[in-house]
C-alpha cells in the first residue's frame, strides 16, 4: 500500500519510494523539536521514543486517506504532531490522561507549527464516546498497567467504528503477554508485529460488543480503613491501599484541624476522604495531574458521603491554587517519571507545597527512605522533623516558615 504524507509545502502526496523519504524528513523535522515542558525535563528524559515512530509507520501502512484517527496516551505530542505531518486524517482526536501531557502538546504545537496554530487540526477530549465515535484507527501508547489498558480497549471496542484498527505500541521491555490477553477480551483479532528498535506494535481489530455496562470505575470496600475506594484504570494502585499511604494514615490523629487541607497527588482520594471524615468542619481539595485520578477521587468521595466536603481538581502541582491558601497539605509523591526512577516530580510538588501553604501551615510527606527529600523540604517549606520510619518509608512534618 502506498504511503500518504504531507509534503513540506502541505500538499498531499501518495506512493512509494520518494514519498517515504518525505515522511522521514517531516518526522525528522518534528520530533527533535519536541520538549516535555511543563513536565520534568532532564538530559536523560526525552519527549519521544522509537515507539512513536513505529506506530506512525504502522498507521501509514494500514490507513486510508481521510480516515478518522484517535490518539490515546500521546505523552508530549509526538503521535499527534507526527500524524499531522505524515498522515492525512479526516479528523484527529486526542486523549492524554495527564494535564502536563495536554499542556506539552499545546506548547509543542506552537513550537512546531507556529504560535497561531492553537487549532491545528486536532481536538483534545476525555476518554469516552466523543473521543472514539466513528474512529477508523486508534494509535495507542501502551499504558503501564493492565487495568488502564482494559479500560481503554473496552472504550475503543464499545464506541469506535465497527471496522476500527487499534495499533498499540510500546517498548518491548515493558510489554507482557498479559497485554495480549486483555486485548483479546475486546477484539477478535490480536496480532503482535515484529519488533524494531526495541519497540513493538500489536494490531487489534474486530471489536467484540459485550453489551454489558462499563466496568470503570471499580469500587471496592477496604475493611481495614472502612472506606469505599473507586478507581479508574489509569490510577496508581487501583482500588487498593498502597503501603506509603497506609503508613501516612497512621499519623492522621496527630494532624492539625485545617480550614482548608489539600491531598496533593491524590490518586483515588483515600487521604482526602480519610482526613475529611476525621475533620468534618473543614474542606479538602483532592488534586492530581491525572484525569483518571481526579475522576476516581470524585467517585471515592461520593461513595463515602463526602462529596460536599471534598473538592476535586485536575491541576499541575496546584498551579491554580492561590499562594498561602492551604493550612495543611498531605503528600505521597511519585518517584517515577514515565518508566524511570526520577526524583524531579516529587521535588516539583514539594516546591509547590511551599508556595500554597500559609505561614505556619503543615506539610505531611511520606516517601521512600532512599530518596533524599529532607533538604528540599527544609529549603522550600521550612523546618522539617521526621515523625516516623519503617523499613521502607519515612514520614516527615514540615512547617511553613513565616516570611521575614
C-alpha positions in Angstrom: 0.0 0.0 0.0 1.3 3.5 -0.8 2.2 5.8 2.0 0.2 9.0 2.3 2.1 12.0 3.7 2.1 15.8 3.7 4.8 17.3 1.6 6.8 20.2 3.1 4.5 22.7 1.4 1.4 21.0 2.8 0.2 19.2 -0.4 -0.8 15.6 -0.2 1.4 13.1 -1.9 1.0 9.3 -2.2 3.1 6.5 -3.4 6.3 4.6 -2.8 10.0 5.4 -2.8 10.5 9.2 -2.6 7.2 9.6 -0.7 8.6 7.6 2.2 11.6 10.0 2.2 9.2 12.9 2.6 7.6 11.2 5.6 11.0 10.6 7.2 12.0 14.2 6.5 8.9 15.6 8.1 9.3 13.4 11.2 12.9 14.3 11.5 11.8 18.0 11.5 9.1 17.4 14.1 10.5 15.0 16.7 13.7 16.8 17.7 11.8 20.0 18.4 9.6 18.4 21.0 10.0 19.1 24.6 8.5 17.8 27.8 7.6 21.1 29.5 5.7 21.7 31.7 6.7 18.2 32.9 10.1 17.4 34.3 12.9 18.0 31.9 16.3 16.4 32.3 19.2 15.2 30.0 18.1 11.6 30.4 14.4 12.3 29.7 13.2 12.6 26.1 9.8 13.8 24.7 9.5 10.9 22.1 10.8 7.4 21.6 11.1 4.7 18.9 7.5 3.5 19.6 6.1 6.8 18.3 7.9 6.3 15.0 6.9 2.7 14.8 3.2 3.5 15.4 3.2 6.2 12.8 4.8 3.9 10.3 2.3 1.1 11.1 -0.6 3.6 10.7 0.7 4.8 7.3 0.8 1.3 6.0 -2.8 0.5 7.0 -5.0 3.6 7.0 -7.0 5.0 4.1 -6.6 8.8 3.3 -9.2 10.8 5.2 -9.8 8.2 7.9 -10.7 9.4 11.4 -7.9 8.8 13.8 -7.9 8.8 17.6 -4.7 9.1 19.5 -4.6 7.8 23.1 -1.6 8.1 25.5 0.4 10.6 23.5 2.9 11.7 26.1 4.1 15.1 24.7 2.7 15.3 21.2 4.9 13.0 19.1 2.0 10.9 17.8 -0.4 13.8 17.3 2.0 16.1 15.5 3.5 13.2 13.7 0.1 12.2 12.4 -0.4 15.7 11.1 3.0 15.6 9.5 2.9 12.2 7.7 -0.8 11.0 7.6 -3.9 12.6 6.2 -6.6 12.2 8.9 -10.1 13.3 8.2 -10.4 14.1 11.9 -7.8 13.8 14.7 -8.9 13.4 18.3 -6.6 13.1 21.2 -6.8 11.8 24.8 -4.0 12.3 27.3 -4.5 11.3 30.9 -2.0 13.8 32.4 -2.7 17.5 32.3 1.0 18.1 31.7 0.8 16.0 28.6 -2.1 18.1 27.3 -0.2 21.3 28.0 3.0 19.9 26.4 1.1 19.1 23.3 -0.2 22.6 23.0 3.2 24.1 23.7 4.9 21.8 21.2 2.2 22.6 18.6 3.1 26.2 18.9 6.8 25.4 18.6 6.4 23.1 15.6 3.6 24.8 13.7 3.8 28.4 14.9 2.2 30.5 17.7 -1.0 30.9 15.8 -1.6 27.1 15.5 -3.8 26.7 18.6 -6.4 25.0 16.4 -4.0 22.8 14.5 -6.4 20.1 13.3 -6.8 18.1 16.4 -9.2 18.1 19.4 -8.3 17.1 23.0 -11.1 15.1 24.7 -11.7 12.8 27.7 -11.8 9.1 27.3 -15.3 8.3 26.2 -17.8 8.2 23.3 -17.0 11.6 21.8 -13.3 10.7 21.6 -13.9 7.5 19.7 -17.2 7.8 17.8 -16.6 6.8 14.2 -12.8 6.3 14.6 -11.4 4.0 12.0 -7.9 3.9 13.5 -6.7 4.3 17.1 -3.0 4.9 17.9 -2.2 3.9 21.5 1.0 4.2 23.5 0.6 1.2 25.7 -0.1 2.2 29.3 1.9 0.9 32.3 -1.0 -1.2 33.9 -3.3 -3.8 32.5 -6.2 -2.1 34.2 -5.7 1.0 32.2 -5.3 -1.0 29.0 -8.5 -2.9 29.9 -10.5 0.4 30.3 -9.1 1.9 27.0 -9.7 -1.3 25.0 -13.2 -1.6 26.3 -13.9 2.0 25.3 -12.5 1.5 21.8 -14.5 -1.7 21.3 -17.6 0.0 22.5 -17.5 3.4 20.8 -15.2 3.3 17.7 -16.3 2.2 14.2 -17.0 -1.5 13.7 -14.0 -1.8 11.4 -11.6 0.1 13.7 -8.0 -0.9 13.8 -6.2 -0.4 17.1 -2.4 -0.1 16.9 -1.0 -0.5 20.4 2.7 0.2 20.7 5.3 0.0 23.5 8.9 -0.7 24.4 9.5 -4.5 24.3 10.9 -4.5 27.9 7.7 -3.1 29.2 5.3 -5.4 27.3 3.8 -8.6 28.5 1.6 -11.5 27.3 -1.0 -10.2 29.7 -1.5 -7.2 27.3 -2.4 -9.6 24.5 -4.9 -11.3 26.8 -6.5 -8.0 27.7 -6.9 -7.0 24.1 -8.3 -10.5 23.2 -11.1 -9.9 25.6 -12.3 -6.9 23.5 -11.1 -7.8 19.9 -11.4 -11.0 17.8 -8.0 -10.5 16.1 -4.9 -9.6 18.1 -1.6 -9.8 16.2 1.8 -8.8 17.6 4.2 -7.4 14.9 7.9 -7.9 14.6 9.9 -5.7 17.0 12.0 -2.8 15.7 14.5 -0.7 17.7 13.3 -2.4 20.8 9.7 -1.4 20.2 6.7 -3.5 19.1 3.2 -2.8 17.8 0.2 -5.0 18.5 -2.6 -4.8 15.8 -6.1 -5.4 17.2 -9.3 -5.5 15.1 -12.8 -6.9 15.2 -14.2 -5.3 18.3 -16.4 -7.5 20.5 -19.6 -6.0 21.6 -20.2 -7.3 25.1 -23.4 -5.4 25.7 -22.5 -5.2 29.4 -22.3 -1.9 31.4 -19.0 -0.2 31.6 -16.9 -1.6 34.4 -15.0 1.5 35.4 -14.6 2.9 37.9 -14.2 -0.2 40.0 -15.4 0.3 43.6 -14.1 -1.8 46.5 -14.6 -1.6 50.2 -11.4 -1.5 52.2 -12.3 -3.1 55.5 -9.1 -2.1 57.3 -9.9 1.6 57.0 -13.7 1.2 56.4 -13.7 3.1 53.2 -15.2 2.6 49.7 -12.5 3.3 47.1 -13.2 3.9 43.5 -10.6 3.5 40.8 -10.4 4.1 37.1 -7.9 2.0 35.2 -5.0 4.5 35.0 -4.9 5.4 38.7 -2.0 4.4 40.8 -2.6 1.2 43.0 -6.2 0.8 41.7 -8.8 0.3 44.4 -6.3 -0.7 47.0 -4.4 0.9 49.8 -0.8 1.5 48.8 1.8 0.9 51.5 3.0 4.5 51.6 -0.5 5.9 52.1 -1.1 3.2 54.7 1.9 4.4 56.7 1.0 8.0 56.5 -2.6 7.3 57.7 -1.2 6.0 61.0 -0.3 9.7 61.7 -3.8 11.0 61.0 -4.6 11.5 64.7 -1.5 13.8 65.0 -2.5 16.1 62.2 -4.0 19.5 62.9 -7.5 20.5 62.1 -7.4 22.7 59.0 -9.9 25.0 57.4 -8.5 24.0 54.0 -6.5 20.9 53.5 -5.0 19.6 50.3 -4.4 16.0 49.2 -1.6 16.7 46.7 -1.2 13.9 44.1 -4.5 12.4 45.4 -4.7 9.3 43.3 -8.0 7.6 44.3 -8.5 10.2 47.1 -8.0 7.9 50.1 -6.1 10.5 52.1 -8.6 13.3 51.2 -11.5 11.1 52.3 -10.0 9.9 55.5 -8.9 13.3 56.6 -12.3 14.8 55.7 -14.1 12.1 57.7 -11.9 12.8 60.8 -12.2 16.6 60.4 -15.8 17.3 59.2 -15.6 21.0 59.8 -13.0 21.7 57.1 -12.8 21.5 53.3 -10.4 19.3 51.4 -9.1 19.7 47.9 -8.0 16.5 46.2 -5.8 17.3 43.3 -3.8 15.4 40.7 -2.4 15.8 37.3 -4.2 12.6 36.1 -7.7 12.8 34.8 -8.3 9.2 35.9 -7.1 10.1 39.4 -9.4 13.1 39.8 -12.4 11.1 38.5 -11.5 8.3 40.9 -11.2 10.7 43.9 -14.5 12.3 43.0 -16.1 8.9 42.9 -14.4 7.9 46.2 -15.8 11.0 47.9 -19.3 10.3 46.6 -19.1 6.6 47.6 -18.5 7.7 51.2 -20.9 10.6 51.5 -18.2 13.2 51.4 -18.9 14.9 48.1 -19.9 18.1 49.8 -16.7 18.3 51.7 -14.1 17.1 49.2 -13.4 19.2 46.1 -11.6 17.6 43.2 -9.3 19.4 40.9 -7.1 18.3 37.9 -4.1 20.5 38.1 -0.3 20.6 37.6 1.3 20.9 41.1 -1.5 23.1 42.4 -0.8 25.8 39.7 -4.3 27.2 40.0 -4.4 27.4 43.8 -3.5 30.8 45.4 -0.4 31.4 47.4 -0.8 30.8 51.1 -4.3 29.3 50.6 -3.9 25.9 52.4 -3.4 25.2 56.1 -2.4 21.6 55.6 -1.1 19.5 52.7 -0.8 15.7 52.6 1.7 14.4 50.1 2.7 10.9 48.9 4.9 12.0 46.0 5.7 9.8 43.0 9.2 8.6 42.4 8.8 7.6 38.8 8.7 9.8 35.7 7.4 7.6 33.0 9.2 4.2 33.3 12.3 5.6 35.0 13.1 6.4 38.6 13.4 10.2 39.0 13.0 12.5 42.0 12.1 15.5 39.9 8.3 15.0 40.1 8.4 14.9 43.9 10.7 17.9 44.1 8.3 19.9 41.9 5.4 19.1 44.3 7.4 20.0 47.4 8.3 23.4 45.9 4.6 23.9 45.1 3.6 23.0 48.6 5.9 25.7 50.0 4.1 28.3 47.8 0.5 27.2 48.6 0.9 26.7 52.4 0.0 29.6 54.6 2.7 30.7 57.1 2.6 28.1 59.9 0.9 25.6 57.7 1.9 22.0 57.8 3.1 19.6 55.1 3.0 15.9 55.9 5.0 13.8 53.5 5.6 10.1 53.1 8.5 9.0 50.8 10.8 6.1 50.1 13.7 6.1 52.6 16.3 6.1 49.8 15.0 9.5 48.5 16.8 12.5 50.0 13.8 14.8 50.1 14.6 16.3 53.5 16.9 19.1 52.2 14.3 20.2 49.7 11.6 20.2 52.4 13.7 22.4 54.6 14.6 24.7 51.7 11.1 25.1 50.1 8.8 24.7 53.1 10.6 25.1 56.4 11.7 23.3 59.5 11.3 19.6 59.0 11.2 16.7 61.5 11.0 13.0 61.0 7.8 11.7 62.6 8.2 8.1 61.8 10.2 5.5 59.8 9.7 1.9 58.9 11.9 -0.3 56.7 10.6 1.3 53.5 9.2 4.7 54.2 9.9 8.0 56.1 7.1 10.3 57.2 8.1 14.0 57.8 6.3 17.1 59.1 7.4 20.4 57.6 6.1 23.7 59.0 5.9 26.7 56.6 8.2 29.3 57.8 6.9 32.8 58.3 8.3 35.3 55.8 10.9 37.7 57.2 
